[in-house]
Amino acid sequence: MNTPKLLAVMLLLGFCNFVQAEGDDITWNTSLKNQFFSGKTIEESDAVIELEAPYRAEDPAIVPIKVSSKFAQSQARYIKKIWLFVDKNPFPFVGEFEFFPESGKADLAMRIRVNTYSNIRAIAETSDGKYSMTKKFVKASGGCSAPIGADLDEAMSRLGKVKFRLDDGVQNGQASLAQLMISHPNLTGMQMDQMTRFVRKSHFIDQLKVSFNNKPVLHAKIDIAISADPNFRFYFVPDRVGELKAEFSDISCESPISRDVCKKGNSYTQTYSVNP
């Protein structure tokens, strides 16, 4: 085969492999869908939620993602849950996020770890029992095993500290954007301590509840794909002066990819006064 033809074949094969990588739903179809949504019909559409993620991540350990809902939360119709997965992560489950009419909007933003080129997908369940899914392909590598760094002792010393931040101009009865920042290394169990050269056991936040005046706003079950120092943006409706509360707990597991042998850690609570 002459050189031009050989080059053309190589380019074609490379293009085919590229397309196959970007359209790879094998893990979803053979494992994740049956594990989490057995017997459910899921429509692939952006009509309920939309997912934003960078095509090429600048830092695989802190990949910013955002889920935006296409309608406001109300008693008549609302998004009940949103699940997030990174198909090709060693532990694909990112989190299960539960919303309520009191959430105002079922929008959510955070930073996650992406270990290799993969689809990131978000699945929403609405109050009428229907499911819809949207996805984005992200190029990243090594997010789950990225080194801890030399400041782990400092990170552990401020473990569980919390900050709330609200947008300016919070209005009574209107959906308002809040930011929750938690100090926690969220160790994956696949990272080497740069000082000791040992791989540290996983230690991560697994449960999160946010409420306003004791009414639920956001409940979450999360895992090792959430980046160090978790940072969540979400909405709530301040209908009067009150208290925004975050409650969360952490856990340690013997294996980074199994939850069969785990030990509960500590629980933390932080409140923030809101005066719309």
Secondary structure as the mmCIF struct_conf table of DSSP 4:
data_model
#
loop_
_struct_conf.conf_type_id
_struct_conf.id
_struct_conf.beg_label_comp_id
_struct_conf.beg_label_asym_id
_struct_conf.beg_label_seq_id
_struct_conf.end_label_comp_id
_struct_conf.end_label_asym_id
_struct_conf.end_label_seq_id
HELX_RH_AL_P HELX_RH_AL_P1 THR A 3 GLU A 22
TURN_TY1_P TURN_TY1_P1 GLY A 23 GLY A 23
HELX_RH_AL_P HELX_RH_AL_P2 ILE A 26 THR A 27
HELX_RH_PI_P HELX_RH_PI_P1 TRP A 28 LEU A 32
HELX_RH_AL_P HELX_RH_AL_P3 LYS A 33 PHE A 37
TURN_TY1_P TURN_TY1_P2 SER A 38 GLY A 39
STRN STRN1 ILE A 42 GLU A 44
BEND BEND1 ASP A 46 VAL A 48
STRN STRN2 ILE A 49 GLU A 52
BEND BEND2 TYR A 55 TYR A 55
STRN STRN3 ARG A 56 ARG A 56
BEND BEND3 GLU A 58 GLU A 58
TURN_TY1_P TURN_TY1_P3 PRO A 60 ALA A 61
BEND BEND4 ILE A 62 ILE A 62
STRN STRN4 VAL A 63 SER A 69
BEND BEND5 LYS A 70 PHE A 71
BEND BEND6 GLN A 75 ARG A 77
STRN STRN5 ILE A 79 VAL A 86
TURN_TY1_P TURN_TY1_P4 ASP A 87 LYS A 88
BEND BEND7 ASN A 89 PHE A 91
STRN STRN6 PHE A 93 PHE A 99
HELX_RH_3T_P HELX_RH_3T_P1 PRO A 101 SER A 103
BEND BEND8 GLY A 104 LYS A 105
STRN STRN7 LEU A 108 ILE A 112
BEND BEND9 THR A 116 TYR A 117
STRN STRN8 SER A 118 THR A 126
TURN_TY1_P TURN_TY1_P5 SER A 127 ASP A 128
BEND BEND10 GLY A 129 GLY A 129
STRN STRN9 TYR A 131 VAL A 138
STRN STRN10 LYS A 139 LYS A 139
TURN_TY1_P TURN_TY1_P6 GLY A 143 SER A 145
BEND BEND11 ALA A 150 ALA A 150
HELX_RH_AL_P HELX_RH_AL_P4 LEU A 152 SER A 157
TURN_TY1_P TURN_TY1_P7 ARG A 158 GLY A 160
STRN STRN11 VAL A 162 LEU A 166
BEND BEND12 ASP A 168 GLY A 169
TURN_TY1_P TURN_TY1_P8 ASN A 172 GLY A 173
BEND BEND13 GLN A 174 GLN A 174
STRN STRN12 SER A 176 ILE A 182
STRN STRN13 LEU A 187 LEU A 187
BEND BEND14 GLY A 189 GLY A 189
STRN STRN14 MET A 192 MET A 192
TURN_TY1_P TURN_TY1_P9 GLN A 194 THR A 196
HELX_LH_PP_P HELX_LH_PP_P1 PHE A 198 PHE A 198
STRN STRN15 VAL A 199 VAL A 199
HELX_LH_PP_P HELX_LH_PP_P2 ARG A 200 LYS A 201
STRN STRN16 SER A 202 PHE A 212
TURN_TY1_P TURN_TY1_P10 ASN A 213 ASN A 214
STRN STRN17 LYS A 215 ILE A 222
TURN_TY1_P TURN_TY1_P11 ILE A 224 ALA A 225
STRN STRN18 ILE A 226 ILE A 226
HELX_LH_PP_P HELX_LH_PP_P3 SER A 227 SER A 227
BEND BEND15 ALA A 228 ASP A 229
STRN STRN19 ASN A 231 PHE A 236
BEND BEND16 ARG A 240 VAL A 241
STRN STRN20 GLY A 242 CYS A 253
BEND BEND17 GLU A 254 SER A 255
TURN_TY1_P TURN_TY1_P12 PRO A 256 ILE A 257
BEND BEND18 ASP A 260 VAL A 261
STRN STRN21 CYS A 262 VAL A 274
#
